[in-house]
Amino acid sequence: MRHILAFAATAVLAAGSAAAQSQLSIATGGTGGVYYPMGGGLAEVINNHVEGMSATAEVTGASVENMGLIATGDADLAIGLADTVQQAYSGTGRFEGQELPMIRAVGSLYANMVQIVTAADSGISSIDDLAGKRVSVGAPGSGTEVNAMTLLEANGMSFDDFEAQRLNFNETADALANGDIDAGFWSVGAPTSSILNLATTQDVRMISLTEEQVTAAAEADPTFAALSLAGGTYEGVDEDVATIGVPNVLVVSSETDEETVYQITKAMYENIADLQAVHPAANETTVEFTMDATPVPLHPGALRYFEEAGAEIPDDLRP
């Protein structure tokens, strides 16, 4: 049984109240990333502002696994990287031959940054230097794994060029601290707790991408955008780091009741300060970001909210 963690607002429910609640599960990611606190914050928003619904955040393997959980009905809401969401919807990439046409968006939350970390004295200063090294490319089935593969292949490399290890965020940080790997990929909102903690105990370096590498990645996957990780985000990393980013999308199944999705969407956007209090990544969670960054059609319930909010909705976001 998958490990489901209920946040404080749902930790205790009277028996009569529990029977009347619609129970919703939110598929997130590992505890060392941003998906889990964002999912927990969303659960609290739902529990506090949507009558008759009780939500919990679930620890998962993140993006790829989460799309499958939506398809099978084992999760009601899920967070995923835009490229993974697009691949699932269209049956491409990791989902070749396994199209999941029921994937629908509620909205886009914030952008992940591809963050490549190594020890300050490793001698690794570019992705080319990863050749022959021990490198964590993210947990199996995670968006980090997908992003790392796309970035590298767009620039003439692959996982075969080094000793690839598939570790989650906390495992990657621990392995770097212990000298068990030479570098690790994170695709996650910044700052993220696992890198913050690592940087307080170890001297680390963040690997910058060249302009050519960023361009090649964006040509390979249009969901990528050039981003800059501000110097000072992590201890010891004083200079800005050039990288790429991918939006994170909150998704549901097309079979989910329209009124349910409408109420969730309305609660999230109208109480966004509650989510921002949980994690600063939610500062990016705006109606405008959803209109600009969402790769698949909106669920009719979400569409209804955005129409009421007066958003200018692109044609490709209409089911």
N, C-alpha and C positions, 0 to 999 in steps of 0.2 A: 504494500500500500504506500502510495506516495505520501511524503511528509507534509502535512498541512498545518500551517501555523496561523492561529487566529490572533488578531490584534486586540488590544485592550477593549475596544468598543464591543467586540463580539465574544470576549472571553467568558462572560457569564450572561446567560439568558434564562429567564424564568421558563418553566416547562410550557406554560400556556402560551407565552410570547413566542417561544421557539417554534411551536407548531404553526403559528400564523405567519412566520417569516418565509420569504422566498430565499433559499440559500444559494449564494453565488460564489464560485471560486475564481480567483484571478491568478493565472499562470504568470510567473515572474522570471526569476533566474536564481543565481546563487546569492548567498548572504553577503559576499564580498563586493557586489556590484551595486548598481543604482536601481535596477528593475525591482528588487525586493522592497527597498524602502518606498519607492514610488507606488508599487502595488499595495503596500500596506497603507500608505497615505490615501490612495484611492478607496480602499476598503473602508477607512474611517469616514471619508466623505459620504460614501454610500450609506453607511450605517447611521450617520448623524443627520443626513439630509434627504434620504429617500425612504418614505414610509413603506413598511412591509418588506423591506429587503435587508438581508444580512450577508455581508461579504467577508471573505477571508483571502489572504494572500498565500500563495503556494510556492514553495521552493522547487524549481525545476532546472533542467539543463539549458533553459533559455530559448532563443528564437526558433530554431528548427523544431525542437520538441514541442514548443508551444503551439505551432501551427497544427501539428498532429492532434494535440489535445483539443483544440477547437473543432477540428474535423470530426473527431470521434465523440464529441460531446462531453469529454472528461474535464473540460474547463469551460466556463461561461464567458470569460474575458481573458485576453492574453496580450502581453507586450512582445513586440518583435521588431527587429531591424527592418527598415524599408526594403532593402534588397532581398532579404529572406521572405518577407511578406509578398513581394512582387513575384518571386520565384514560385512560391506556393500557389498563388492565385493563377499563375500562367502555366504551371507545370514545366518549369525550366530549371536549369542549374541543379541544385541539390534535390529538386522535386521533379526531375525529368521522368516523365511517364506516370507521375503521381499528382496530377493537377487537383487542386483543392478549390473548386469554383465557389464554394460557400463562404470564403473569407471576405469579410466586409470590415471597413474601418469605422471606428468611433471618432478618432482624431489622432493627430500627431502630437507627441508629448515633448520631446526635446531631441537634440542631436547627440549621437555617440561620437566620440573621437577615437580614432585608432591611435593608441598609445603604446609605443614600443620601448620597453625598459630594459636596461642592462646595468651591470655594476660600473661605477665610474672608471675603474681601472681595467675594464675588460678588453680594451683595444677595439671595441666595436663602435663605429661611428656612423655607419650607413647600413641600409638593408643588404647591400652587396657583401658586407662583412659577416653576415649570418651564415654564409656558406661553410659547411663543415662543423658548425657549432651545435650545441644542444639548445633547442628553442621550443618553448611552450607556445602552441598556436591556439589555445583556448580549449574549453571543455568540448567533448564530442557533441555534435548537434547544436553548437552555440553559434550565434551571429559572429562572434569573434573569429571562429574557425573559418566561416564563410568569407568574412572581410579580409582576413590574412591571406587566404588562398587567392582571392581576386586581385588584391594589391600586388602580391608577388608574381603571379602569372602574367599580369599586365606589364611587368617590368622584367620579364625573361627569367624568372626564378620559379621554383616550386618547392613543395615540402620534401621532395626527394633530394634537395641540395643540402639538407642538414638533418640532424637527428630530431625529428619532430616528436614532441610530447604533448598530449592532450590533457591539460590540467585546467581546473577552474581558477578563478581569480585568486582566491586565498592560497590554493596549492601552488600557483605560479609565484606568488610573492614569497612563500616559504621556501620554495626551491631556489629562487634567486638568493635569498638570504643565506641559505645553507651551502651555496656553491654547486648545487646539483644540476643547474642549467645555466646557460650563458646569457640568455635573453628571453623575454616573454612579450606576447601580444595581449593587449587589452582593447576591446572595443566597447566603450562605456562612457557615460557622462563624466565630466570632470568637475570637481575632484572626486575620486572614488576612494573609499576607505582602505582598500587593500594596498593601493600605491601610497596613500598618505602614511599608513602605518609603516610600510617598508622604508620609505624615505626618511623617517625619523630615526631609524636604527642602522641604516646602511647608506653609504654614499652611492647615489644612482645617477645614471645618465639617461635622458630621453633622446631617442634617435629621430632626427628631423628628416623629412622627405625633401628631395629636390623638386624644383618646379616641374621638371620633366617627368618625374615619378608621379607627382600629383595629377598632371595632365593625362598620363597614360592610364592611371586608375579610373579617372572620370570618364575617359573614352570607353573603357571596358565595362563600366557600370555607371549609367547616368544618375543613379541615386547618390553617388559620391559627390561631395562638395569640398573645396579647399577650406581648411580651417586653421586657426592658429591657437595653440595652447599657450596661454599667457605665462610669461616667466613669473616665478614666485608661487605658482599654483601648488607645487610640491617643494618641500625643503631641499635645498641644494641645486634646484633646477632654476637658474636665475634668468636665462634667456628664453625668448619666445621659441616655441617648437612648431615648425611647419608640418602639418599632417592633413589627413582627410577625415571627413565625418559623414555619418549616415543618420537620417532621422529615425526615431523610434515611434512605432505606430501601435495604438491600442486597437485591438481587433475583437470582433465577435463573429458568430455564425449568422449567415443570412436567415437562418431558421429562428433566430431569437426574436421574441415578441417585440413589435415596434414600440409599444408604450414603455416597456422595460428599458430599452436602449435610449429612448427619448429622455426618460427620467434620469438615467445615469449621466448622459451627456450634459443635460441642463445642470445637474448638481455639480459636476466636475468643473465646468467653466464658470459657473456663478459663485463657486466657493473655492476658487483657485488659490486664494491666500492660505487655505488650510493645507493644500498640497505643497505650496512653497515653504511652509513652515517645517515640513518634513525633509525636503531636499531642495537646494537652490536650483537644480536642473529644471524644476517646474516653473522657473521664471520664463522659460521659453514656451510654455504651454499656453498658446493663444489661438484664437480663431484664425488669425492671419497665417500663423505657422501651419495650421492644418490645411488651409486652402493652398499653400505654396508647396508643401512637402509630402503630401499623402499619395502613395503610389497605387492604391486600389480604390474602387468605388466605396462611397459611404453607405452605411446601413440606413434604411429609410427612417429609422428613429432618430439617428444623428442628423440626417439631412433635414428633418423637420425642425430640429432645434436651430440649426445654422440658418435656415430660411427665416425663422422667427427673429433671429438675432440680426438679420439684415446683411448676412455675409454674401459676397459675390462668389458664387460657387462655380468652379470650372466644370465644363461638360463632362470631362472624364471622371469626375467624382460622383456623378449621378448614376445609380444602378441601371 
